[in-house]
Amino acid sequence: MNQNSIHVKPEPRVLFVDMNSFFARCEQQVNFWLRNRPVGVCVYTGKYGCVISLSTEAKERGLKAGMRLNDVMAVCPDFIPVESNPTRYREFHTRIINVLKVYCNDVVPKSIDEAIINLTNYDQSDPLTIARQIKRDILEKVGDWLECSVGIAPNAFLAKLASVRGKKTGGLMMITPQNIDDVLKGLKLGDLPGIGGNMSYRLERGGINTPLEMRYANPQRLKTIFKSIEGIYWHYRLNFIETNIVAHDYHGMQAMRQISAEKRKNIDYIEQLFMTLCLTLEKRMVHHKFYCKSIGFTARYEDGSRWDDGFAITLPVQDAVSLMRMIRLRMEKFELRTNNAPVLNASINSMRVAVTNFVNTGNMFYNLFEDMERKDTALKTMHEIKNKFGSNKLIRAMEMTDSKVINDVIGFGSVKDLTDLDYKS
């Protein structure tokens, strides 16, 4: 063994549960006639709608998530598009987490379709037996069409890798100190979760061509290649040291939405969508007691062009009104300077608002001219009322529209915004 590796022989006691084709299988679970057919969940089912989740049958036809419906239908005429149902996916997610908690209290939902079970402090339990029971219990107690893959390893990253590779071996795989080299030997850099094309190229330029070489590389060498401490973390991950069991690791938040050709004809819909995205981020920041110091906005248009803007602010903000006001001001300055059409126009086909560079309430620098504490309390109280009694029981003037045209949306990572109260039977 190379002298740079970490000489430990940890036990594989971390499980990574990955639900297969989750959104699509939820739809097949509730609708028997969708089973064994190529199905895809879409934000909307118009001609240019985007497929966000594919059934196993659709994947076998060569279809990929992110494809437009018109392209999908050209390849697979019998494809069945289904409009997204976020409430349904959250309900199934909650039921699955409750099943996992029967075996261990140390359960961390990593996304809407993934969870980590840490058995490190449960010495009497056999991880292989528990993994098989979990797969059985999800099928019997949650849904007979909801298959999952379970990976077992000494840390969460390797357990995730095992869950991915395990899909080819019956949905169950264990990585141990004894077999890890054999597992990594047959992989490419891009097969490691989190290593994309750019990073693969950077590693190869640094003389590291395989995951096995990466495992035995000097950690300082990896730090130099990654140009950050992340290189050392990769050395840890591949040598059994834990870096990934974190419930809420927020670097930023974003809210985005595709806009169909029919809906973008209505400028009022576009304006309301912009407001809704800002309100979504407000709700998330209030829940986590975050304020942002950087804001981003992206608009994409039907001709393939886009308008991007990102900017930092001096005083952190949390509320939707401030987000909207500052983004609109940037739009107006751009429109005046370039004499271009409005950024929000009938050609826009997607919109994204992002916030990052967070500070929490405890570290806030309060504006001397505004009672921020009172504002915190007001926003928190308002969202608590909405969560408890319904979003229509308390409405600000900015939220009042002629009709509710913005549907609920969900992403694979949005489980971060569920609370412990959601995980109860």
Salt bridges, closest charged atoms under 4 A:
ASP18 OD2 - LYS167 NZ 3.30
GLU27 OE1 - ARG88 NH1 2.73
ASP78 OD1 - ARG61 NH1 2.96
GLU114 OE2 - LYS160 NZ 2.70
ASP137 OD1 - ARG136 NH2 3.37
ASP144 OD1 - ARG35 NH2 3.19
GLU147 OE1 - ARG25 NH2 3.46
ASP181 OD1 - ARG215 NE 2.97
ASP182 OD1 - LYS185 NZ 3.50
GLU230 OE2 - ARG237 NH1 2.85
ASP249 OD2 - HIS251 NE2 3.52
GLU271 OE1 - ARG328 NH2 2.31
GLU282 OE2 - HIS383 NE2 2.66
GLU282 OE2 - ARG396 NH2 2.88
GLU302 OE1 - ARG264 NH2 3.01
ASP308 OD2 - ARG306 NE 2.50
ASP309 OD2 - ARG330 NE 2.86
ASP319 OD1 - LYS375 NZ 3.26
GLU370 OE2 - LYS375 NZ 3.42
ASP371 OD2 - ARG374 NE 3.13
GLU399 OE1 - LYS386 NZ 3.10
GLU399 OE2 - ARG396 NE 3.17
ASP408 OD2 - ARG90 NH1 2.66
ASP417 OD2 - ARG284 NE 3.26
ASP417 OD1 - HIS288 NE2 3.22
